[in-house]
């Protein structure tokens, strides 16, 4: 996948548009998460609220007809990096906390949690405990064997 400065600039512009749709407010009254859909076939990147109302969209031409199996891994990495660099602005968005940015595929299935913000906690993507599943499996094997 092309990680050119043009792609990064397009995604940064996309994130700024999402942020602009939810300006800072003393008493935020909007309760929503931001659902980001990356569509391999068309190269589109779309943002929706919880009610499936479109917030913004863009087309990343370098992604059109992308057939890479690692497409969503790379999109996740790019988005997390850009969201991380904009975290202060994102935290001031006029959204009730907790809220999150979630990456979805074109079938609206969750692919990755990109950014989770709560009043006291910010999780910038990735698993909190990446080995948790394995550790739980090992624990249950010890108990039941």
N, C-alpha and C positions, 0 to 999 in steps of 0.2 A: 504494500500500500504506500502511496506517495505521502510523505510527511513534509511536503514543501511548505515554505513560508506562506504561500498563497492559501493552502488548505488551513493552516493554523490561523491565518488572518480571517478567513471565512467563518471558522468555528468561534473565534473570539467575538466577531461581529454578531453572530447568532446568540451567544451567551449574553452580550450586552443588550440585545433586543429583548430577551427574556427578562432581564433585570429591570429594564425600563418599563415593562408592563406592570410591575409591582413596585412602585416607588415607595421609599421609606415613609412610615406613618407612625405617629405617636402611639396610636391604638390600632394595630393591624386587625382587620376584620375578615380578611380573606384566609380561609382554611383550605389549603390545597398542597399537593405535591406537584412537582414538575416532571412530566413523563416525556422523555426524549426518545423519539423513534428514528432509528437509522435504517434506511431502506437501500439495500445493496443494489437492486436492479435499477432504480431511478437515480441513486446518488443523493436522495433527499435526506435532510435532517430536519425533523419537525419537533415542536414542543407543544404539549397539551397540558391542560389542568386536569383535575380529578373528574370533571364532568365531560371530558373528551372535547372541550372547546379548544380550538387551535390558538396558541399564543403567538407563534411565529414559525417560519420555515426558511430554509435555504437549500440550494442545490450545490453539492460539492462535485463539480464535473469530473474530478479525478476518481471519484467513487462509482461513477455510472458503470453498470454491468460488472462490478467487482465480483469475482468468483473465489477470492481467497477464503480458505477455511478459517483463517485467523482474523477475518474482517472485524468481528465484534470485539475481539481482544484488543485490536489496535485502536478501534474507535473508543473503547473504554479508556485506554491509556491516554489518548489525546484529550478526551473530555475531562478526565480527572485532573490532568495537568493544568488545563485552562481554568477549571473551576477552582482548583487550589490557588492559583495565582489571583483569582478574583474573590477569594473567600470573604474578605472584609466587606466588600460591596454586597455580596450575596447575603451575608448575615444581616444587613440593614434593609433587606427587601421587606416590603409591607405584607409579609405572610406570617400567620400565626405559627409559632414554633411548637412542636417539632415539625419540620418539613424536610423533604428530600428531593434530590434529582435522581431519577431512575432511568436507566437505559433499557429500551424495549426494542424488539425486532418488529418487522412489518406485520406480524400476526398479533401484536400487542402483548407478547409474552416478555416477562421481565428477563433481562440478560444480566444486568449488574446494577448494584446500588452505587451511584457515583459520588454522592455528597449527602450527608445527613447532618442537619443542624438542630440542636436543642438549645435551651437557654444556657446550660452549663457544659454542653458536650458538642463537639464537632467531630464527625467521623468522615474523613476524606477517602472514601472508597476502600476497596479491598476487604478481606475478611479480617475481623478483629482477632480471631484465633484460627489461623488457617489449618491447623492440625486438629481442631476440635472433633471433627467427624471420626477421624482415625483413633483419637484418644478415647472417645465414647465407645466405639466398636471394641477396642481392646479391653476397656473396662467391663463391658457386658459379657465378653467372652470369658473373662476371669470369674465373673459372678456365676454364670450359668454352666461352666465347665468343671 
